[in-house]
Amino acid sequence: MEAPPLERRLVAILAADVAGYSRLMGIDEEGTLATLSDFRLITDALIARHGGRICGTAGDSILAAFGSALAAVQCAIDIQTELATSNEVLDEDRRMQFRIGVNVGDVMVKEGDIFGDGVNIAARLEGLAEPGGICISRGIHDHVAKNCRTISKTWANKASRTSRSQFVFFA
């Protein structure tokens, strides 16, 4: 039996993961899961609002695809801003901060999941981001460069209300 042909798409990929999730679970599993559930309501709604689609989740990670690089970056900024505000009510040692990586790439689509180098690179970029930060690929930067002033100003205005927020252009 022959496998159906793979569908390929060029998408902006957002990979997010909670920094220090194992430490948080070690302190309080139930409280950490409750916080993660609350934060996932925020992230999932923002991804949908920006026209993204969640392609995978595993534990504390999120993988989403967007038809627009600019929408993916703006979504990442909004996620970090909203979660920073939500963290303000938590004790400092219980705060949950996501790292986010954003890449653009050609992906294979199978049953709603996405696969390929573009996904792997987004995951690696996520690992390079500081907790509460965003790391984008050179490809994403090239796609949003003409809007960088707007994005940087928006991020700076939102980041001034939060602690330790960052935005990294990765070359």
VMD Tcl script that builds the backbone (N, CA, C; Angstrom):
set m [mol new atoms 513]
animate dup $m
set s [atomselect $m all]
$s set {name element resname resid chain x y z} {
  {N N MET 1 A 0.841 -1.175 0.000}
  {CA C MET 1 A 0.000 0.000 0.000}
  {C C MET 1 A 0.890 1.244 0.000}
  {N N GLU 2 A 0.614 2.144 -0.884}
  {CA C GLU 2 A 1.426 3.347 -1.038}
  {C C GLU 2 A 0.955 4.440 -0.081}
  {N N ALA 3 A 1.932 5.093 0.541}
  {CA C ALA 3 A 1.617 6.181 1.471}
  {C C ALA 3 A 1.119 7.389 0.687}
  {N N PRO 4 A 0.155 8.125 1.254}
  {CA C PRO 4 A -0.326 9.322 0.567}
  {C C PRO 4 A 0.796 10.351 0.487}
  {N N PRO 5 A 0.753 11.208 -0.534}
  {CA C PRO 5 A 1.795 12.227 -0.651}
  {C C PRO 5 A 1.741 13.188 0.533}
  {N N LEU 6 A 2.908 13.622 0.944}
  {CA C LEU 6 A 2.976 14.566 2.060}
  {C C LEU 6 A 2.605 15.956 1.579}
  {N N GLU 7 A 1.882 16.645 2.407}
  {CA C GLU 7 A 1.565 18.037 2.130}
  {C C GLU 7 A 2.706 18.879 2.699}
  {N N ARG 8 A 3.143 19.869 1.946}
  {CA C ARG 8 A 4.195 20.777 2.406}
  {C C ARG 8 A 3.635 22.191 2.438}
  {N N ARG 9 A 4.084 22.961 3.454}
  {CA C ARG 9 A 3.672 24.356 3.572}
  {C C ARG 9 A 4.849 25.194 4.050}
  {N N LEU 10 A 4.865 26.440 3.626}
  {CA C LEU 10 A 5.800 27.407 4.161}
  {C C LEU 10 A 5.063 28.158 5.262}
  {N N VAL 11 A 5.558 28.050 6.491}
  {CA C VAL 11 A 4.869 28.651 7.642}
  {C C VAL 11 A 5.867 29.307 8.593}
  {N N ALA 12 A 5.346 30.180 9.412}
  {CA C ALA 12 A 6.102 30.704 10.551}
  {C C ALA 12 A 5.788 29.787 11.724}
  {N N ILE 13 A 6.822 29.340 12.401}
  {CA C ILE 13 A 6.686 28.345 13.461}
  {C C ILE 13 A 7.049 28.975 14.797}
  {N N LEU 14 A 6.167 28.835 15.766}
  {CA C LEU 14 A 6.401 29.313 17.130}
  {C C LEU 14 A 6.543 28.089 18.025}
  {N N ALA 15 A 7.689 28.011 18.707}
  {CA C ALA 15 A 7.920 26.941 19.680}
  {C C ALA 15 A 8.074 27.585 21.049}
  {N N ALA 16 A 7.324 27.092 22.023}
  {CA C ALA 16 A 7.376 27.655 23.375}
  {C C ALA 16 A 7.483 26.525 24.394}
  {N N ASP 17 A 8.180 26.834 25.490}
  {CA C ASP 17 A 8.391 25.850 26.534}
  {C C ASP 17 A 8.594 26.599 27.851}
  {N N VAL 18 A 8.165 26.016 28.942}
  {CA C VAL 18 A 8.312 26.649 30.249}
  {C C VAL 18 A 9.737 26.444 30.760}
  {N N ALA 19 A 10.393 27.531 31.121}
  {CA C ALA 19 A 11.731 27.457 31.713}
  {C C ALA 19 A 11.607 26.951 33.146}
  {N N GLY 20 A 12.404 25.965 33.512}
  {CA C GLY 20 A 12.400 25.463 34.885}
  {C C GLY 20 A 11.159 24.688 35.276}
  {N N TYR 21 A 10.502 24.074 34.296}
  {CA C TYR 21 A 9.252 23.369 34.578}
  {C C TYR 21 A 9.458 22.215 35.570}
  {N N SER 22 A 10.534 21.461 35.414}
  {CA C SER 22 A 10.789 20.339 36.326}
  {C C SER 22 A 10.977 20.826 37.753}
  {N N ARG 23 A 11.668 21.958 37.922}
  {CA C ARG 23 A 11.853 22.542 39.255}
  {C C ARG 23 A 10.503 22.913 39.855}
  {N N LEU 24 A 9.651 23.554 39.036}
  {CA C LEU 24 A 8.322 23.942 39.519}
  {C C LEU 24 A 7.489 22.721 39.908}
  {N N MET 25 A 7.570 21.671 39.109}
  {CA C MET 25 A 6.824 20.449 39.419}
  {C C MET 25 A 7.350 19.806 40.697}
  {N N GLY 26 A 8.659 19.895 40.928}
  {CA C GLY 26 A 9.248 19.342 42.138}
  {C C GLY 26 A 8.784 20.055 43.396}
  {N N ILE 27 A 8.480 21.326 43.274}
  {CA C ILE 27 A 8.013 22.120 44.419}
  {C C ILE 27 A 6.542 21.826 44.713}
  {N N ASP 28 A 5.719 21.799 43.645}
  {CA C ASP 28 A 4.267 21.660 43.832}
  {C C ASP 28 A 3.638 21.219 42.506}
  {N N GLU 29 A 3.448 19.923 42.348}
  {CA C GLU 29 A 2.904 19.396 41.095}
  {C C GLU 29 A 1.516 19.947 40.778}
  {N N GLU 30 A 0.614 19.889 41.745}
  {CA C GLU 30 A -0.760 20.313 41.496}
  {C C GLU 30 A -0.851 21.807 41.215}
  {N N GLY 31 A -0.132 22.614 41.995}
  {CA C GLY 31 A -0.129 24.056 41.779}
  {C C GLY 31 A 0.484 24.427 40.435}
  {N N THR 32 A 1.559 23.728 40.072}
  {CA C THR 32 A 2.216 23.991 38.791}
  {C C THR 32 A 1.296 23.625 37.638}
  {N N LEU 33 A 0.630 22.498 37.735}
  {CA C LEU 33 A -0.295 22.092 36.674}
  {C C LEU 33 A -1.456 23.074 36.568}
  {N N ALA 34 A -1.938 23.572 37.694}
  {CA C ALA 34 A -3.029 24.559 37.672}
  {C C ALA 34 A -2.566 25.851 37.002}
  {N N THR 35 A -1.348 26.302 37.331}
  {CA C THR 35 A -0.815 27.511 36.704}
  {C C THR 35 A -0.616 27.292 35.216}
  {N N LEU 36 A -0.057 26.131 34.847}
  {CA C LEU 36 A 0.137 25.825 33.427}
  {C C LEU 36 A -1.197 25.826 32.697}
  {N N SER 37 A -2.216 25.246 33.284}
  {CA C SER 37 A -3.541 25.213 32.649}
  {C C SER 37 A -4.084 26.623 32.445}
  {N N ASP 38 A -3.936 27.478 33.448}
  {CA C ASP 38 A -4.371 28.877 33.320}
  {C C ASP 38 A -3.587 29.590 32.228}
  {N N PHE 39 A -2.269 29.385 32.202}
  {CA C PHE 39 A -1.428 30.051 31.214}
  {C C PHE 39 A -1.701 29.526 29.803}
  {N N ARG 40 A -2.030 28.240 29.686}
  {CA C ARG 40 A -2.349 27.669 28.373}
  {C C ARG 40 A -3.646 28.267 27.820}
  {N N LEU 41 A -4.581 28.615 28.671}
  {CA C LEU 41 A -5.786 29.310 28.193}
  {C C LEU 41 A -5.392 30.626 27.535}
  {N N ILE 42 A -4.435 31.324 28.130}
  {CA C ILE 42 A -3.968 32.604 27.583}
  {C C ILE 42 A -3.219 32.378 26.274}
  {N N THR 43 A -2.241 31.462 26.278}
  {CA C THR 43 A -1.433 31.242 25.068}
  {C C THR 43 A -2.296 30.741 23.915}
  {N N ASP 44 A -3.173 29.809 24.193}
  {CA C ASP 44 A -4.007 29.236 23.132}
  {C C ASP 44 A -4.927 30.290 22.512}
  {N N ALA 45 A -5.496 31.142 23.363}
  {CA C ALA 45 A -6.373 32.204 22.856}
  {C C ALA 45 A -5.588 33.205 22.012}
  {N N LEU 46 A -4.376 33.552 22.441}
  {CA C LEU 46 A -3.560 34.496 21.674}
  {C C LEU 46 A -3.115 33.903 20.342}
  {N N ILE 47 A -2.763 32.634 20.342}
  {CA C ILE 47 A -2.380 31.974 19.084}
  {C C ILE 47 A -3.550 32.030 18.105}
  {N N ALA 48 A -4.744 31.701 18.567}
  {CA C ALA 48 A -5.929 31.749 17.703}
  {C C ALA 48 A -6.215 33.175 17.243}
  {N N ARG 49 A -6.109 34.147 18.145}
  {CA C ARG 49 A -6.375 35.548 17.814}
  {C C ARG 49 A -5.438 36.063 16.719}
  {N N HIS 50 A -4.219 35.551 16.695}
  {CA C HIS 50 A -3.242 35.984 15.697}
  {C C HIS 50 A -3.245 35.091 14.454}
  {N N GLY 51 A -4.245 34.241 14.328}
  {CA C GLY 51 A -4.391 33.419 13.124}
  {C C GLY 51 A -3.509 32.193 13.096}
  {N N GLY 52 A -2.980 31.809 14.253}
  {CA C GLY 52 A -2.140 30.620 14.321}
  {C C GLY 52 A -2.953 29.374 14.605}
  {N N ARG 53 A -2.275 28.257 14.463}
  {CA C ARG 53 A -2.906 26.960 14.715}
  {C C ARG 53 A -1.958 26.133 15.573}
  {N N ILE 54 A -2.452 25.609 16.674}
  {CA C ILE 54 A -1.626 24.753 17.526}
  {C C ILE 54 A -1.461 23.410 16.832}
  {N N CYS 55 A -0.195 23.041 16.624}
  {CA C CYS 55 A 0.121 21.806 15.903}
  {C C CYS 55 A 0.599 20.699 16.828}
  {N N GLY 56 A 0.924 21.046 18.039}
  {CA C GLY 56 A 1.391 20.030 18.963}
  {C C GLY 56 A 1.638 20.611 20.340}
  {N N THR 57 A 1.401 19.765 21.334}
  {CA C THR 57 A 1.720 20.112 22.717}
  {C C THR 57 A 2.235 18.833 23.366}
  {N N ALA 58 A 3.168 18.991 24.256}
  {CA C ALA 58 A 3.666 17.859 25.040}
  {C C ALA 58 A 4.079 18.427 26.386}
  {N N GLY 59 A 3.337 18.072 27.415}
  {CA C GLY 59 A 3.657 18.608 28.733}
  {C C GLY 59 A 3.544 20.121 28.744}
  {N N ASP 60 A 4.681 20.794 28.904}
  {CA C ASP 60 A 4.690 22.257 29.012}
  {C C ASP 60 A 5.063 22.953 27.710}
  {N N SER 61 A 5.135 22.218 26.608}
  {CA C SER 61 A 5.552 22.831 25.344}
  {C C SER 61 A 4.376 23.065 24.403}
  {N N ILE 62 A 4.573 24.051 23.513}
  {CA C ILE 62 A 3.564 24.399 22.514}
  {C C ILE 62 A 4.269 24.561 21.183}
  {N N LEU 63 A 3.680 24.028 20.136}
  {CA C LEU 63 A 4.165 24.211 18.776}
  {C C LEU 63 A 2.996 24.741 17.951}
  {N N ALA 64 A 3.194 25.910 17.328}
  {CA C ALA 64 A 2.112 26.527 16.563}
  {C C ALA 64 A 2.630 26.997 15.213}
  {N N ALA 65 A 1.744 27.018 14.227}
  {CA C ALA 65 A 2.081 27.468 12.871}
  {C C ALA 65 A 1.211 28.663 12.504}
  {N N PHE 66 A 1.830 29.600 11.790}
  {CA C PHE 66 A 1.163 30.831 11.352}
  {C C PHE 66 A 1.401 31.018 9.864}
  {N N GLY 67 A 0.429 31.620 9.195}
  {CA C GLY 67 A 0.579 31.952 7.787}
  {C C GLY 67 A 1.365 33.226 7.563}
  {N N SER 68 A 1.684 33.941 8.646}
  {CA C SER 68 A 2.382 35.223 8.574}
  {C C SER 68 A 3.488 35.277 9.613}
  {N N ALA 69 A 4.683 35.662 9.175}
  {CA C ALA 69 A 5.803 35.835 10.106}
  {C C ALA 69 A 5.498 36.939 11.109}
  {N N LEU 70 A 4.925 38.028 10.622}
  {CA C LEU 70 A 4.606 39.151 11.495}
  {C C LEU 70 A 3.589 38.741 12.561}
  {N N ALA 71 A 2.594 37.965 12.175}
  {CA C ALA 71 A 1.596 37.501 13.146}
  {C C ALA 71 A 2.243 36.607 14.207}
  {N N ALA 72 A 3.179 35.759 13.806}
  {CA C ALA 72 A 3.849 34.878 14.763}
  {C C ALA 72 A 4.669 35.677 15.775}
  {N N VAL 73 A 5.392 36.689 15.292}
  {CA C VAL 73 A 6.210 37.512 16.190}
  {C C VAL 73 A 5.323 38.336 17.118}
  {N N GLN 74 A 4.271 38.929 16.576}
  {CA C GLN 74 A 3.372 39.713 17.424}
  {C C GLN 74 A 2.705 38.829 18.461}
  {N N CYS 75 A 2.362 37.604 18.073}
  {CA C CYS 75 A 1.775 36.659 19.024}
  {C C CYS 75 A 2.767 36.344 20.137}
  {N N ALA 76 A 4.022 36.113 19.787}
  {CA C ALA 76 A 5.053 35.821 20.790}
  {C C ALA 76 A 5.183 36.975 21.776}
  {N N ILE 77 A 5.181 38.200 21.256}
  {CA C ILE 77 A 5.270 39.385 22.120}
  {C C ILE 77 A 4.061 39.453 23.054}
  {N N ASP 78 A 2.886 39.236 22.503}
  {CA C ASP 78 A 1.669 39.303 23.317}
  {C C ASP 78 A 1.633 38.195 24.379}
  {N N ILE 79 A 2.107 37.004 24.012}
  {CA C ILE 79 A 2.172 35.915 24.988}
  {C C ILE 79 A 3.074 36.313 26.151}
  {N N GLN 80 A 4.274 36.786 25.834}
  {CA C GLN 80 A 5.208 37.130 26.904}
  {C C GLN 80 A 4.673 38.269 27.767}
  {N N THR 81 A 4.003 39.218 27.143}
  {CA C THR 81 A 3.446 40.351 27.886}
  {C C THR 81 A 2.314 39.908 28.805}
  {N N GLU 82 A 1.390 39.126 28.276}
  {CA C GLU 82 A 0.251 38.655 29.078}
  {C C GLU 82 A 0.701 37.744 30.218}
  {N N LEU 83 A 1.657 36.863 29.938}
  {CA C LEU 83 A 2.110 35.947 30.982}
  {C C LEU 83 A 2.900 36.685 32.061}
  {N N ALA 84 A 3.634 37.716 31.679}
  {CA C ALA 84 A 4.353 38.520 32.679}
  {C C ALA 84 A 3.361 39.175 33.636}
  {N N THR 85 A 2.261 39.662 33.090}
  {CA C THR 85 A 1.223 40.259 33.930}
  {C C THR 85 A 0.603 39.197 34.841}
  {N N SER 86 A 0.339 38.016 34.296}
  {CA C SER 86 A -0.236 36.931 35.101}
  {C C SER 86 A 0.717 36.466 36.187}
  {N N ASN 87 A 2.014 36.534 35.921}
  {CA C ASN 87 A 3.009 36.118 36.907}
  {C C ASN 87 A 3.112 37.065 38.095}
  {N N GLU 88 A 2.683 38.303 37.929}
  {CA C GLU 88 A 2.827 39.300 38.994}
  {C C GLU 88 A 2.122 38.893 40.285}
  {N N VAL 89 A 1.060 38.099 40.196}
  {CA C VAL 89 A 0.320 37.698 41.392}
  {C C VAL 89 A 0.915 36.459 42.069}
  {N N LEU 90 A 1.901 35.828 41.416}
  {CA C LEU 90 A 2.520 34.619 41.961}
  {C C LEU 90 A 3.770 34.969 42.754}
  {N N ASP 91 A 4.078 34.138 43.755}
  {CA C ASP 91 A 5.347 34.288 44.462}
  {C C ASP 91 A 6.477 34.119 43.454}
  {N N GLU 92 A 7.576 34.813 43.685}
  {CA C GLU 92 A 8.670 34.814 42.709}
  {C C GLU 92 A 9.163 33.406 42.378}
  {N N ASP 93 A 9.255 32.530 43.356}
  {CA C ASP 93 A 9.750 31.170 43.103}
  {C C ASP 93 A 8.710 30.279 42.437}
  {N N ARG 94 A 7.490 30.766 42.237}
  {CA C ARG 94 A 6.410 29.997 41.594}
  {C C ARG 94 A 6.055 30.539 40.212}
  {N N ARG 95 A 6.747 31.599 39.800}
  {CA C ARG 95 A 6.436 32.205 38.500}
  {C C ARG 95 A 6.817 31.265 37.373}
  {N N MET 96 A 5.975 31.266 36.357}
  {CA C MET 96 A 6.151 30.395 35.211}
  {C C MET 96 A 6.458 31.259 33.992}
  {N N GLN 97 A 7.679 31.129 33.485}
  {CA C GLN 97 A 8.087 31.919 32.331}
  {C C GLN 97 A 8.359 31.009 31.146}
  {N N PHE 98 A 7.825 31.399 30.011}
  {CA C PHE 98 A 8.057 30.660 28.783}
  {C C PHE 98 A 9.268 31.220 28.050}
  {N N ARG 99 A 9.967 30.356 27.353}
  {CA C ARG 99 A 10.955 30.742 26.346}
  {C C ARG 99 A 10.252 30.514 25.009}
  {N N ILE 100 A 10.450 31.439 24.063}
  {CA C ILE 100 A 9.798 31.297 22.762}
  {C C ILE 100 A 10.822 31.447 21.650}
  {N N GLY 101 A 10.763 30.542 20.683}
  {CA C GLY 101 A 11.563 30.617 19.464}
  {C C GLY 101 A 10.626 30.714 18.274}
  {N N VAL 102 A 10.987 31.545 17.292}
  {CA C VAL 102 A 10.157 31.700 16.095}
  {C C VAL 102 A 11.043 31.550 14.870}
  {N N ASN 103 A 10.627 30.721 13.933}
  {CA C ASN 103 A 11.364 30.456 12.702}
  {C C ASN 103 A 10.381 30.402 11.538}
  {N N VAL 104 A 10.892 30.561 10.343}
  {CA C VAL 104 A 10.082 30.369 9.142}
  {C C VAL 104 A 10.711 29.227 8.355}
  {N N GLY 105 A 9.863 28.340 7.860}
  {CA C GLY 105 A 10.412 27.215 7.114}
  {C C GLY 105 A 9.352 26.392 6.419}
  {N N ASP 106 A 9.839 25.572 5.514}
  {CA C ASP 106 A 9.006 24.625 4.787}
  {C C ASP 106 A 8.817 23.411 5.686}
  {N N VAL 107 A 7.588 23.045 5.941}
  {CA C VAL 107 A 7.309 21.922 6.832}
  {C C VAL 107 A 6.463 20.876 6.122}
  {N N MET 108 A 6.534 19.666 6.635}
  {CA C MET 108 A 5.651 18.593 6.186}
  {C C MET 108 A 4.473 18.556 7.151}
  {N N VAL 109 A 3.274 18.365 6.612}
  {CA C VAL 109 A 2.071 18.329 7.436}
  {C C VAL 109 A 1.474 16.928 7.345}
  {N N LYS 110 A 1.240 16.326 8.506}
  {CA C LYS 110 A 0.619 15.009 8.567}
  {C C LYS 110 A -0.368 15.010 9.723}
  {N N GLU 111 A -1.638 14.831 9.385}
  {CA C GLU 111 A -2.710 14.761 10.384}
  {C C GLU 111 A -2.671 15.938 11.361}
  {N N GLY 112 A -2.402 17.129 10.827}
  {CA C GLY 112 A -2.417 18.339 11.636}
  {C C GLY 112 A -1.106 18.665 12.328}
  {N N ASP 113 A -0.193 17.703 12.403}
  {CA C ASP 113 A 1.119 17.947 13.006}
  {C C ASP 113 A 2.081 18.442 11.935}
  {N N ILE 114 A 3.107 19.193 12.361}
  {CA C ILE 114 A 4.116 19.673 11.429}
  {C C ILE 114 A 5.471 19.074 11.787}
  {N N PHE 115 A 6.270 18.811 10.756}
  {CA C PHE 115 A 7.560 18.154 10.912}
  {C C PHE 115 A 8.571 18.808 9.982}
  {N N GLY 116 A 9.843 18.668 10.319}
  {CA C GLY 116 A 10.903 19.121 9.424}
  {C C GLY 116 A 11.912 20.023 10.109}
  {N N ASP 117 A 12.910 20.413 9.324}
  {CA C ASP 117 A 13.987 21.249 9.851}
  {C C ASP 117 A 13.476 22.566 10.407}
  {N N GLY 118 A 12.472 23.154 9.789}
  {CA C GLY 118 A 11.931 24.423 10.275}
  {C C GLY 118 A 11.435 24.319 11.706}
  {N N VAL 119 A 10.825 23.194 12.030}
  {CA C VAL 119 A 10.339 22.942 13.391}
  {C C VAL 119 A 11.517 22.756 14.342}
  {N N ASN 120 A 12.507 21.979 13.897}
  {CA C ASN 120 A 13.684 21.732 14.736}
  {C C ASN 120 A 14.422 23.026 15.052}
  {N N ILE 121 A 14.539 23.902 14.069}
  {CA C ILE 121 A 15.226 25.179 14.282}
  {C C ILE 121 A 14.433 26.052 15.258}
  {N N ALA 122 A 13.114 26.098 15.122}
  {CA C ALA 122 A 12.289 26.873 16.057}
  {C C ALA 122 A 12.500 26.370 17.483}
  {N N ALA 123 A 12.586 25.056 17.652}
  {CA C ALA 123 A 12.802 24.479 18.981}
  {C C ALA 123 A 14.179 24.855 19.523}
  {N N ARG 124 A 15.175 24.868 18.656}
  {CA C ARG 124 A 16.521 25.270 19.105}
  {C C ARG 124 A 16.558 26.740 19.482}
  {N N LEU 125 A 15.869 27.574 18.729}
  {CA C LEU 125 A 15.804 29.001 19.053}
  {C C LEU 125 A 15.118 29.211 20.397}
  {N N GLU 126 A 14.062 28.445 20.641}
  {CA C GLU 126 A 13.372 28.532 21.930}
  {C C GLU 126 A 14.345 28.254 23.070}
  {N N GLY 127 A 15.222 27.283 22.888}
  {CA C GLY 127 A 16.200 26.961 23.912}
  {C C GLY 127 A 17.225 28.062 24.143}
  {N N LEU 128 A 17.444 28.906 23.138}
  {CA C LEU 128 A 18.395 30.016 23.267}
  {C C LEU 128 A 17.791 31.233 23.966}
  {N N ALA 129 A 16.469 31.322 23.963}
  {CA C ALA 129 A 15.797 32.480 24.574}
  {C C ALA 129 A 15.931 32.420 26.091}
  {N N GLU 130 A 16.037 33.591 26.692}
  {CA C GLU 130 A 16.007 33.693 28.147}
  {C C GLU 130 A 14.570 33.445 28.623}
  {N N PRO 131 A 14.387 33.010 29.869}
  {CA C PRO 131 A 13.027 32.896 30.394}
  {C C PRO 131 A 12.288 34.238 30.254}
  {N N GLY 132 A 11.106 34.200 29.674}
  {CA C GLY 132 A 10.345 35.416 29.417}
  {C C GLY 132 A 10.754 36.101 28.132}
  {N N GLY 133 A 11.673 35.496 27.364}
  {CA C GLY 133 A 12.200 36.117 26.156}
  {C C GLY 133 A 11.783 35.423 24.879}
  {N N ILE 134 A 12.187 36.032 23.785}
  {CA C ILE 134 A 11.865 35.552 22.442}
  {C C ILE 134 A 13.142 35.557 21.621}
  {N N CYS 135 A 13.386 34.490 20.888}
  {CA C CYS 135 A 14.524 34.423 19.980}
  {C C CYS 135 A 13.978 34.098 18.591}
  {N N ILE 136 A 14.289 34.943 17.611}
  {CA C ILE 136 A 13.784 34.725 16.259}
  {C C ILE 136 A 14.947 34.428 15.315}
  {N N SER 137 A 14.638 33.709 14.258}
  {CA C SER 137 A 15.650 33.374 13.257}
  {C C SER 137 A 15.912 34.557 12.336}
  {N N ARG 138 A 17.005 34.470 11.616}
  {CA C ARG 138 A 17.330 35.501 10.632}
  {C C ARG 138 A 16.214 35.583 9.577}
  {N N GLY 139 A 15.672 34.430 9.187}
  {CA C GLY 139 A 14.585 34.410 8.207}
  {C C GLY 139 A 13.366 35.176 8.686}
  {N N ILE 140 A 12.993 34.983 9.938}
  {CA C ILE 140 A 11.870 35.738 10.507}
  {C C ILE 140 A 12.219 37.217 10.527}
  {N N HIS 141 A 13.420 37.539 10.965}
  {CA C HIS 141 A 13.848 38.938 10.997}
  {C C HIS 141 A 13.722 39.566 9.617}
  {N N ASP 142 A 14.167 38.851 8.595}
  {CA C ASP 142 A 14.092 39.378 7.232}
  {C C ASP 142 A 12.648 39.629 6.801}
  {N N HIS 143 A 11.743 38.767 7.239}
  {CA C HIS 143 A 10.330 38.932 6.877}
  {C C HIS 143 A 9.666 40.093 7.608}
  {N N VAL 144 A 10.114 40.386 8.820}
  {CA C VAL 144 A 9.449 41.433 9.607}
  {C C VAL 144 A 10.271 42.709 9.712}
  {N N ALA 145 A 11.413 42.768 9.028}
  {CA C ALA 145 A 12.344 43.893 9.182}
  {C C ALA 145 A 11.679 45.249 8.966}
  {N N LYS 146 A 10.832 45.358 7.953}
  {CA C LYS 146 A 10.208 46.663 7.700}
  {C C LYS 146 A 9.241 47.063 8.809}
  {N N ASN 147 A 8.825 46.102 9.613}
  {CA C ASN 147 A 7.927 46.383 10.733}
  {C C ASN 147 A 8.645 46.360 12.077}
  {N N CYS 148 A 9.969 46.242 12.051}
  {CA C CYS 148 A 10.722 46.100 13.306}
  {C C CYS 148 A 10.578 47.297 14.213}
  {N N ARG 149 A 10.521 48.500 13.665}
  {CA C ARG 149 A 10.353 49.661 14.535}
  {C C ARG 149 A 9.051 49.563 15.306}
  {N N THR 150 A 7.995 49.186 14.613}
  {CA C THR 150 A 6.698 49.047 15.273}
  {C C THR 150 A 6.759 47.941 16.314}
  {N N ILE 151 A 7.339 46.802 15.945}
  {CA C ILE 151 A 7.428 45.675 16.866}
  {C C ILE 151 A 8.301 46.047 18.054}
  {N N SER 152 A 9.467 46.618 17.797}
  {CA C SER 152 A 10.376 46.980 18.885}
  {C C SER 152 A 9.748 47.990 19.824}
  {N N LYS 153 A 9.047 48.970 19.260}
  {CA C LYS 153 A 8.396 49.984 20.108}
  {C C LYS 153 A 7.300 49.328 20.944}
  {N N THR 154 A 6.505 48.474 20.324}
  {CA C THR 154 A 5.446 47.771 21.057}
  {C C THR 154 A 6.056 46.923 22.161}
  {N N TRP 155 A 7.099 46.173 21.828}
  {CA C TRP 155 A 7.747 45.301 22.802}
  {C C TRP 155 A 8.352 46.135 23.925}
  {N N ALA 156 A 9.015 47.225 23.579}
  {CA C ALA 156 A 9.640 48.078 24.602}
  {C C ALA 156 A 8.582 48.652 25.543}
  {N N ASN 157 A 7.470 49.103 24.989}
  {CA C ASN 157 A 6.407 49.657 25.820}
  {C C ASN 157 A 5.834 48.593 26.754}
  {N N LYS 158 A 5.639 47.389 26.242}
  {CA C LYS 158 A 5.086 46.318 27.061}
  {C C LYS 158 A 6.133 45.800 28.032}
  {N N ALA 159 A 7.385 45.708 27.586}
  {CA C ALA 159 A 8.438 45.168 28.438}
  {C C ALA 159 A 8.747 46.090 29.602}
  {N N SER 160 A 8.505 47.379 29.439}
  {CA C SER 160 A 8.794 48.307 30.530}
  {C C SER 160 A 7.894 48.040 31.731}
  {N N ARG 161 A 6.777 47.369 31.495}
  {CA C ARG 161 A 5.865 47.040 32.594}
  {C C ARG 161 A 6.192 45.688 33.216}
  {N N THR 162 A 7.130 44.964 32.618}
  {CA C THR 162 A 7.470 43.636 33.108}
  {C C THR 162 A 8.948 43.593 33.465}
  {N N SER 163 A 9.344 42.527 34.115}
  {CA C SER 163 A 10.753 42.398 34.466}
  {C C SER 163 A 11.425 41.368 33.569}
  {N N ARG 164 A 12.661 41.627 33.247}
  {CA C ARG 164 A 13.531 40.710 32.514}
  {C C ARG 164 A 12.971 40.252 31.179}
  {N N SER 165 A 12.229 41.068 30.476}
  {CA C SER 165 A 11.754 40.708 29.146}
  {C C SER 165 A 12.846 41.042 28.144}
  {N N GLN 166 A 12.923 40.254 27.106}
  {CA C GLN 166 A 13.930 40.521 26.087}
  {C C GLN 166 A 13.391 40.133 24.712}
  {N N PHE 167 A 13.998 40.677 23.719}
  {CA C PHE 167 A 13.685 40.357 22.337}
  {C C PHE 167 A 15.007 40.205 21.627}
  {N N VAL 168 A 15.275 39.061 21.039}
  {CA C VAL 168 A 16.578 38.793 20.445}
  {C C VAL 168 A 16.417 38.545 18.960}
  {N N PHE 169 A 17.216 39.227 18.177}
  {CA C PHE 169 A 17.311 38.901 16.754}
  {C C PHE 169 A 18.470 37.950 16.597}
  {N N PHE 170 A 18.208 36.779 16.075}
  {CA C PHE 170 A 19.237 35.762 15.918}
  {C C PHE 170 A 19.664 35.696 14.467}
  {N N ALA 171 A 20.946 35.879 14.223}
  {CA C ALA 171 A 21.460 35.849 12.839}
  {C C ALA 171 A 22.080 34.511 12.538}
}
mol reanalyze $m
mol bondsrecalc $m
mol representation Tube
mol addrep $m
